Amino acid sequence: MALKRIIPCLLYDGSGLVKTVKFKNPSYVGDPINAIKIFNEKEVDELILIDIMASKQKRKPNFDKIADMAGEAFMPFAYGGGVKTYEDFERLYKLGVEKVVVNSLIQENPSIIKKVVENYGAQALVACIDFKKPLFGPKGPYSYLGYKIKYSLTEYANYLCSEIGVGELMLYSVDKDGTWEGYDTEIISQLLNEVEIPVIACGGCGSIEDLKTVLYKINANAAAIGSMAVYSKKGMGVLINFPNRGDVIRE
């Protein structure tokens, strides 16, 4: 059986780490390099860092800082945010980034992503699907930049797998983000049955039980943790944190 990964998902605003609630009101939580050093000591499986402001501010990734972070990380390091050209991907991979997380580029220029797959392989790309419940209708793909995504969640996941050829999906619940209420297991389970590539569950993790549920009952390949990775407990202070591996096992 493949290892069930637990992945800290760190949000970055261009200067420091932040944490959001339902993609809003980012709160400062610290310096990324310090956090990475602590995660090294805790021997985490993998690390994802997303610059949540890069695309909004229409700026390039901060390659110098990414080089520092990738160089400090002893674990596989994934980065997303502001990646718009094939040359951006090339530069990130040369800096030591193992996977690039794509989101808005899927709507803007999917041909670039296909070229990356052709040259670097599907395993070098993670497609992040942000999803939420609209005022009316079922939960669907959501674009924080305002793009109209014409697909249902199932159609979008299949499109990313079959048409674009990404190697992994990250399912990020906007409604669950920062709430500590648990993953959206309904949607994660639904899409796991639709695709044959690894799926990372993201958004809402608040306990060891949430991790056990999504990894062993729902059978996601990996679970991303946000608030649990940067706070001691819900409503408490900042503490770079990682669950005890021995506590997150199949019962």
Residue pairs with C-beta under 8 A, 6 or more apart in sequence:
2 221
3 45
4 215
4 216
4 220
4 221
4 222
4 223
4 248
5 45
5 46
5 200
5 221
5 222
5 223
6 44
6 45
6 211
6 215
6 222
6 223
6 225
6 242
6 243
6 245
6 248
7 44
7 45
7 46
7 47
7 48
7 200
7 222
7 223
7 224
7 225
8 35
8 39
8 44
8 47
8 48
8 224
8 225
8 226
8 229
8 242
9 48
9 49
9 50
9 202
9 224
9 225
9 226
9 229
10 17
10 32
10 35
10 47
10 48
10 49
10 50
10 226
10 229
10 230
11 17
11 18
11 19
11 20
11 26
11 49
11 50
11 52
11 226
12 18
12 32
12 49
12 50
12 51
12 52
12 53
12 81
13 26
13 51
13 52
13 53
14 51
14 53
14 54
14 57
14 59
14 62
16 28
16 29
16 30
16 31
16 32
17 28
17 29
17 30
17 31
17 32
17 35
17 230
18 26
18 27
18 28
18 29
18 52
19 26
19 27
19 29
19 178
19 226
19 227
19 230
19 231
20 26
20 27
20 52
20 177
20 178
21 177
21 178
21 179
22 174
22 175
22 177
22 178
22 179
23 130
23 144
23 174
23 177
26 52
29 230
29 231
29 238
30 230
30 238
30 240
32 49
32 65
32 69
33 68
33 69
33 72
34 240
35 230
35 240
36 47
36 69
36 72
36 73
37 72
38 240
39 47
39 73
39 75
39 240
39 242
40 72
40 73
40 74
40 75
42 242
43 75
44 75
44 242
45 75
45 76
45 222
46 75
46 76
46 77
46 78
46 222
47 73
47 75
47 76
47 77
47 78
48 78
48 79
48 80
48 101
48 126
48 170
48 224
49 69
49 77
49 78
49 79
49 80
50 79
50 80
50 81
50 101
50 128
51 61
51 62
51 79
51 80
51 81
51 82
52 81
53 59
53 81
54 60
54 61
54 81
54 82
55 81
55 82
55 103
55 104
55 145
56 144
56 145
59 82
60 82
60 84
60 88
61 79
61 81
61 82
61 83
61 88
61 92
63 91
63 92
63 95
66 79
66 92
66 95
66 97
67 95
67 96
69 77
69 79
70 77
70 79
70 95
70 96
70 97
71 95
71 96
73 96
76 98
76 99
77 96
77 97
77 98
77 99
78 97
78 98
78 99
78 100
78 101
78 126
79 92
79 97
79 99
79 100
79 101
80 100
80 101
80 102
80 103
80 126
80 128
81 101
82 88
83 89
83 92
83 100
83 102
83 105
84 105
84 108
84 109
84 112
85 112
86 112
86 115
86 116
89 100
89 112
89 116
89 120
89 124
92 100
93 100
93 120
93 124
98 124
99 123
99 124
99 125
99 126
99 167
99 168
100 116
100 124
100 125
100 126
101 126
101 127
101 128
101 170
102 113
102 125
102 126
102 127
102 128
102 166
103 127
103 128
103 130
104 143
104 145
104 147
105 112
105 113
106 113
106 127
106 160
106 164
107 143
107 145
107 147
107 149
108 147
110 163
110 164
113 125
113 164
113 166
114 164
114 165
116 124
116 125
117 124
117 125
117 164
117 165
117 166
117 167
121 167
122 165
122 166
122 167
122 197
123 167
123 168
124 167
125 166
125 167
125 168
126 166
126 167
126 168
126 169
126 170
126 200
127 160
127 164
127 166
127 168
127 169
127 170
128 169
128 170
128 172
128 202
129 141
129 153
129 156
129 157
129 160
129 169
129 170
129 171
129 172
130 141
130 142
130 143
130 144
130 172
130 174
131 139
131 140
131 141
131 142
131 153
131 171
131 172
131 173
131 174
131 184
131 187
132 139
132 140
132 142
132 173
132 174
132 175
133 139
133 175
134 140
138 152
138 153
139 153
139 184
139 187
140 149
140 151
140 152
140 153
141 149
141 151
141 152
141 153
141 156
142 149
142 174
143 149
149 156
151 159
153 187
153 190
153 191
154 190
154 191
154 194
157 169
157 191
157 194
157 195
158 194
158 195
160 166
160 169
161 169
161 195
161 196
161 197
166 197
167 197
167 198
168 197
168 198
168 199
168 200
168 221
169 191
169 195
169 197
169 198
169 199
169 200
170 199
170 200
170 202
170 224
171 184
171 187
171 188
171 191
171 199
171 200
171 201
171 202
171 203
172 202
172 203
172 224
173 183
173 184
173 187
173 202
173 203
173 204
174 203
175 184
175 203
176 182
176 183
176 184
176 203
176 204
177 203
177 204
177 226
178 226
178 227
179 204
179 206
180 204
180 205
180 206
180 207
180 227
180 228
180 234
181 204
181 206
182 204
182 205
182 206
182 207
182 210
182 213
183 201
183 202
183 203
183 204
183 205
183 210
183 213
183 214
183 218
183 220
183 223
184 203
184 204
185 213
185 214
185 217
185 218
188 199
188 201
188 214
188 218
188 220
189 218
191 199
192 199
192 218
192 219
192 220
198 221
198 222
199 220
199 221
199 222
200 220
200 221
200 222
200 223
200 224
201 214
201 218
201 220
201 222
201 223
201 224
202 223
202 224
202 226
203 224
203 226
204 210
205 211
205 214
205 223
205 224
205 225
205 226
205 227
205 228
206 227
206 228
206 234
207 228
208 243
208 247
208 248
210 223
211 223
211 225
211 243
211 248
212 248
212 249
212 250
212 251
214 220
214 223
215 222
215 223
215 248
216 250
216 251
225 242
225 243
227 234
228 241
228 243
229 240
229 241
229 242
230 238
230 239
230 240
230 241
231 237
231 238
231 239
231 241
232 238
232 239
232 241
